[in-house]
Amino acid sequence: MTQAKPAPSGALQTVHVALGARAYDIVIGRGALAEAGSRIAQLAPGGKAAIVTDARVGALYGQRLADDLSRAGLRPTLVSVPPGEGSKSFPRLIEVCDAILAARIERGDLVVALGGGVIGDLAGFAAAITRRGLRFVQIPTTLLAQVDSSVGGKTGINSAHGKNLVGAFHQPSLVIADTALLDSLSEREFRAGYAEVVKYGLIDDPAFFAWCETNAEAIFGPGPARDHAVAVSCRAKAAVVARDEREDGDRALLNLGHTFAHALERATGYDGSRLVHGEAVAIGMALAFRFSAMQGLCPQEDAARVGVHLASLGLPTRLQDVPGGIGTAETLVEAMAQDKKVKRGELTFILARGIGRSFIARGVAAADVRDFLVGELAGA
Ligand code: NAD
């Protein structure tokens, strides 16, 4: 449930991910990056660190982090890939693994992922497989990565067959979420990450959803509401991951909106100029609630409230909102059948009985989904 009040401005908060031998802390707040050197040095005193980043984030923060690590007695090497979803690919993975090996990163050393979800997924997977497993630190620089992808140990790349289909569970040793880094994020990327914040309210925390409705504007600004939103989200994710690290059970709830979202991303060829991941999740969550309402599971008013809130912030909520179109209902259902949340040909969705009352629905009939999408495409 939602923690009572935002922490005062400037105070760092720590969320613990209780995973026994793989437990770690998430340090959250404005200015947390200033402590990165000393905190990372504690993990590998005097060791080497490969900082994997993308060209955009690297230009903004790469040298600052490298200098900080050097001051703390570590020996950093910067490894850069192009920005964007296209870097979650086999060719980039090979490049990053080779760069880590060329930097002579050994088992006692570290990989540091400095960037958004793309970098966390790619660098984390490279760390998981290079030298049969290197420790890594996540320094997420997008809102989406701070509230979602940097926590929980899912790493991986995309395949021609679909998103995130090649990967590994590999928990970070530390996450440092400096919310001041979000000041340089584009409004579009911030908004996309906000969809994942709202997701935690929609899953099982209606009070947090209501808090988001009231405080959205402040979350988009640099004050304590933003830090609070990140901390509540991380606490929610940490609790789910601690219960179900490998997604054998209710971790799947975190996929609310994602079966639709992944199909949309696939249909747009992972073209970030048309649709970025968080935007796809916004549409996916709105669809999941409308589908739930159509199935008689969820009040229409709740589905409408979800759509209204997301749209009020400029997020897309309808298939028609994707520029350039997304094909037919059949092609979308076909794309969902390729998604890894499919077990023995049955579609699994996260549906809702209301705001904050999401549940795992197995064996959803593809025909029902197709009919629903036909109606959505027709503007029903
Ligand atoms: P991203 O990593 O592509 O970053 C978005 C853009 O913002 C990039 O162009 C990047 O260069 C730029 N950027 C990043 N930080 C910046 C900053 N501080 N200032 C200015 N520009 C900055 O996208 P994302 O939305 O962070 O991540 C999306 C990816 O995360 C998807 O591949 C998705 O599948 C993955 N994901 C993974 C998990 C998981 O559990 N592993 C969960 C959710 C999403």
Residues whose N, C-alpha, C, O or C-beta is under 5 A from the ligand:
A	BS01	NAD	D54 R56 V57 P83 G84 E85 G115 G116 G117 V118 I119 T141 T142 L144 A145 D148 S149 V151 K154 T155 L181 L182 S184 L185 S186 E189 H277
